[in-house]
Amino acid sequence: MGILFAPRIKNYNDQLLYTFKEVPRNIYENKGYKILPSKSMYIDESMISDQWENILRLLCSIKLGETKASIILKRLSSYAKQHPLHKAIKEIGRIHKTIFLLRYFDETHLRQNIEKQLNKIELSHLFAKAVFFGNNQEFKYETKEEQEIVVACRHLIQNAIILWNYLFISNKLSEIEEEDEVQKNIELMKSSSIMTWQHVNMHGEYDFIIDLDIPPFDMIKINSLKIN
């Protein structure tokens, strides 16, 4: 489906790795491998082959947007006795999880990318807290509608700050004449985040009056900026 699910797995050293019955653990031990699959638990290939047509239908339904994966899995989990399709999906999951863990052990670049994404998520939480600084960051509203308004206002302020950051950076890049210098700055920005707010006075006064005679950004230059 063209999707790589790359989570940060806690205690990954304690996670089980799986193999097939035709290639048991002792084969890897005899080769001197340090990372080994489970001794007794194997991937049940017959279960996958028996449900393969249903698995393909399930994937097509999700890919075409006919249904959501969460709804299907909730339905499959509701059976008193585990559904055969659910069992087959779990077996496929063991294959992908084992491959992912082996890649995670072996590829430094993959581990770094996962850590970067985690840092971005943590940064977004800090950003939300910085904007929503009043009332000890607690909701003081009873109804769901009022709470949704508060969250929407917070998102609006966050988006306004991010938009200003984009415009400011684009305006600065448009002022650089040397193309090599532009690319150099872009490479530096790849390792940083646009989600920054240290330059914003959250506790100060907000002046929404804009002097149209002196625009804060040169939109003509920004729109003509071309980045390869």
N, C-alpha and C positions, 0 to 999 in steps of 0.2 A: 504493500500500500504506500510505499515511499515514506514511511514514518519511523523514526528511531526514538524509542522511549528510553531516555537515559537518566534515571533517577539517581539520587545520592542515597545509597543503601547503608543504613546504620549497621555497624558490626558485620561488615561484609566478609570478614575472615571466618565468621561462624555460619555463613550461609552454605546450604547444601548445593553441591554440583552434581549433575546427573549425566549418565551415559546410557548406552544401549546394551542389551543383554549380549549381543554379538561382540561387543568390545568392553569386557568387564574391567573392573578396577585393577586386577593383577597385571594386566597388560601394560598399564601406565606405570605401575610400580616397578616392573621388570626393566622398563626403559629409564628408570631413575628420575621420574617426574616428581616434583615437590608438591605441586597442586594436583589433588586427586579427587575423583568423584566419590559418591556414596558407595559404601560396601554392599548394601542390600537393596537399595531403591533404584529402580531402573525406569526408563521412559517406556511406556506401553505403546508400541507402534501400532498394534492391532486395533486399539481403541481409536486412534487417530484415523486409520484407514477406513474403519467402519463408519465413522461420522464425517468423512471428508466432504461429501456432497453437501451436507447440512452446514458444515463450516464455511464452505464457499458461498452458500446462500446467505449466511449470516454476514460475512464480510462485504458482500455486494450490497446488502440492505443498509449497512452502516456507511459504506462509501457513497452510495447514491442518496443518502440522507433520508431514507424511508423510515428509519428509526434510530434511536440512540443506543450506544453500547451499554450505558448505565441501566436503561430500561430492560434490555434483554437479559443482562446478568442478574438484575433484581428478580425478573420472572423465573429464570432458571434456578435461582437460589431458593425460591419459595416452595419448591417441591419437597415433600416429606422425605423421599428417597432421592439421592442426587441424580440429576438427569444425565443420561449418557453423553449428550452434547456438552454439558458443563464439564464432565470429566475429561472429554477429549480436548477441550479448550485449555484446561489446566495442564494437560500433558504437553501441549504445544508451548504453553507459557514456561514450562520447565526448560524446554529446549532454548528458547530465546533468553531466559534468565541466565542459563549456564554460559551461553555464548557472550552475553553482555559482561558477566563477571570476569570471564577470561580476558576479554578486551580491557576491562577496567584494571585488572592486575598488570597487563602488559603495556598499555598505551598511556604514556604520561600526558600526552596532549588531550586525550579524552577526560582524564581526571581533572586537568586544569580547566577545561571548558565547563564541566559539571560544577566545579567550585565557583567559577565566575557567575554562572547562572544563579547559584544559591546566594551569592553575595548581592546580586541584583534584586532578588526577592527580599532579602533582609534590608537592603537599602530602601526599597519601596515602602516597607513597614516603618522605617525611621522617618521617611519623608511624610507619610501620613500622620505620624505622631507630631512632627514638627508643625504641621499646618493646624492640626486639631489639638492645640495646646491648652485650651480652656477647660475648666471643670475637672481638672486632673485626668483629662482624656476619657471622661465617662459620659455616657448619654444621660441627659436629664429630662428626657421626653418619654412619655408613656405609650403613645400610639405608634403603630408601625409607620403610618403616613408621615408623622413628624420626624421619626428617625431616618426615613428615606430621604427627606428634604435635607437634613443635616449632612448625611453621607454624600448626597448629590452636590451640595455646596462645597464640601471638602474636595471632591473630585474636580469641580470647576476651578477652584483656586490652584490645585496641583497642576491641572492642564494649562492654566494661564502662565504659571511659572515656567513650565517646560517649553511652552510656545515662545516665551520671552527669551529663554536660553537659546533655542534654535535660531531665532531672529538675530540675536546678538552675535552668536558664533558665525552665522552666515554673513552678517554684515562685516565682521572682521576679516573673514576669508575673501570677501569681494574686494577688500582694500589691498590685498597682497597682489603684487604684479607678477612675481616670478612663479611659474607653474610648479617648479620643483619644491618651492617653499610651501605652496598650498598642499601638495601631496604629503609633505613632511608633517604638517600640522594635522592632516586627516589621519595619518598613521598613529600619531600620538593620541588622538581622540578615540581611536578604536579600543584602546586599553582603559578608557575612562567611561564615565556615564553622564548622559545629558540630565540625569535626575539629581541636580545639585541645587541647594537653596541657601548656602552660607552667605551669599550676597544679598539676601532678601531680609528686610527688617520685619519679622513676623509680629513684633510687639509695638510697631510704630504706627504712624498715621497713614491712611491710604488716600491718595489724591488721584481721583479718576478723571480729572480735567486734563484734556489733551490739547496741546497747542498745535493746531493743524498747519500753521504757517512754518513751524519748525518740526518736521516729523522726526521721531527718534531713530528711525532706520531708513536707509536708502533702498526702497523696495525695487527700484529700477535695476540697481546693481545686483541686488539679491536674486531677482528673477532671471537675470542674465548670467548668473554664476553657473558654470558648467564644471562638474566634477567627474573625472573618469574613474 
